[in-house]
Amino acid sequence: FILRLAFCQTEDSRRWLTEYEKMFFRYRFMAATSDAKDHFFGEQKLKYHPINRAELSEEVGALSRWYGIECNTFYKVQFEEAIDLVRTRRVLLKDGFAYVEQKALVTLLEAKFRSHMSKQLARLSRIRHTLKKDRRVGPLVAALSRGSTGPSYKANSYEGRVTIDMIPMLA
């Protein structure tokens, strides 16, 4: 929450935080076990139902063989949620449902995560000025927002010129 509060001040900082949080979300989701993913779906009230290749063949028929899909686990999701994947032809469609490969599911979740994160950062941006007045939170937020996100470099006396004798010392 504090990081969101610190990075909600400008559009650039909101975009930066959203992008890195999205990458972190992708990593954690891809590394999660199937039980953890099922728990996540239930916790977030997502109606993504896993189906195996045999069930897919029953529901979609010969299409799965025709497209030559290699994945064994698919998720049955509402067509409207998979519009981006439909546009790029990465799903099978039937009766208002999209059958999404397990590795493509993270694309849907990232879009939901990015949307949620952007809304939360915009909301925090609107109420940030009242939180800055709080003596407990205000100084912390001000210090975090001024902090550096990378290493700081200082110029030294070797700037602009390196001789052969300096290489062992600089290595």
N, C-alpha and C positions, 0 to 999 in steps of 0.2 A: 504494500500500500504506500509506503514512504517513497519508494522509487517511482511509482506512478505519480505521486504528488509532486515529486521533484522534476519529473520529465514532462509534465503536462503544460508547461508554460508557453512553449512555441510549437508551431506546426512541425518544424524540423525535428525537434526533440521528441515529440509524440510519434512521428514516423520512425525515428531511429529506435525508440524503445519498442514499438510494436513489431518492427522487423526482427529484432533480436529475441524478443519474447516468443515470436512465432517460430523461429529457428529452434529455440530451446524446447518449445512444445512438440515440434516435429521429432526431435531427438528422443525425448522422453516417451512419446507415443510409440515410435518404432521399436524402442527397446523394451516396452512393456510386454508382459505375458498376456496370453489370450484371456485369462481370468481377470487380470487387471483391466484389460480393455472392456470386457463385459461389465465389470463393476463401474467403470467410467461412464459407459453408455447409460447404465441404470441411474447413476447419480445425476447425470446431466439431462435425464429424461429424453434421450435420443432413441428414436425407433429404428435402429439399424439392426437387422436380424441376420446373423451369420448363417449361410447355407453352404453345403459342400458341393462338390462337382456332380455327384449323383442327383441331388435335388435340383441342381441347376439344369441338368439334362432333362429332367422331368418337366420342369416349369417352362424352360425356354426351348427345349427340343434340340434340333440339329444345329441351331445357330452357334452354340458354344463350340462345336466341332468345326464348323465352317470358318469361324474367325480364328481358330488355332490358338485359343487362350491357354496359357500354361499354368495359371494359378489354380490351387485346389480349394481355396476359401473365397467366397464372395459374400457381399452384403446386399440385402434387399432394402433399397431406400426409395422414398417418394421421388418421382420424376423431377418435380420442381426443385428439389435440393441438389440435383446433379446436373443442372443446366450447363455448367462449364465443361463437365466431362462429356456430356452429350455433344456439345459443340465440337470437341476434339475427337469424337468417336472412340471414347475409351470405355464405354459401357454397353451392355446389352439391354434392350428395352422390350417390355411386354406388359400390357394391361395397366399402364400408369405407373409402373415400377421400373427402376433402373437397377441392374445387377452390376455392382461395382467390385472390381478386384480388390483384394485386401490392401495391396500396396498403393492403390489409387484412392482409397478411403481417406487417407491422411490429407489429401487435397481438399476434400469437403470439410473436414474438421478444421483445417487451417483457415479456411474462409470464414467459418463461424467464429473461430477464435479471434481473428483479425477484426471482424465486425464488432464483436463484444468488447474487445480491448479499445478500439477507437471510440466507441460510445462512452466507455468508462472514463477514458482520458479527457474527452470533451466535457463530460459532466464535472470531473474534478477541476478542470480549467475554469469553469464558471464559479465554483465555490472556493477556489484557492485563496482569493483575497481575504475571505473571512477566517480561513485557517491560519493565514500568515499573522493575523493579529493575536492568535493564541500564543502565550509566552512559552508553553511547553513544546509546541510543534513548529512554530514560526522559525526560530533560529536553526533548527535541524533541517528544515526544508530549504532555507536560504543557503546553508552550507553545502548541502548535497547538489543543488542546482548550479553552484559555482565550481564544483569539483571537476577535475580533469578525467577524461575517459581513456587517456592513453599516457604513455611515458613522456616525461619532460626531458628535453635535451638542452644541454648547456654548451655553449661554444667554448672551445679551449684554445690554447696557443698554437695548436697544430692546424688550425682552420685553413683550408685552401691549399696546403702543401704537405706532401708526405715524401720523405726520402727513404732510401734503402736502409739506412741505419735505424730508422724509426719503426720498421715493420715488426721486429720482435717485441718491442714495447707496446705497440698497438694491438697485437694479436691476442 
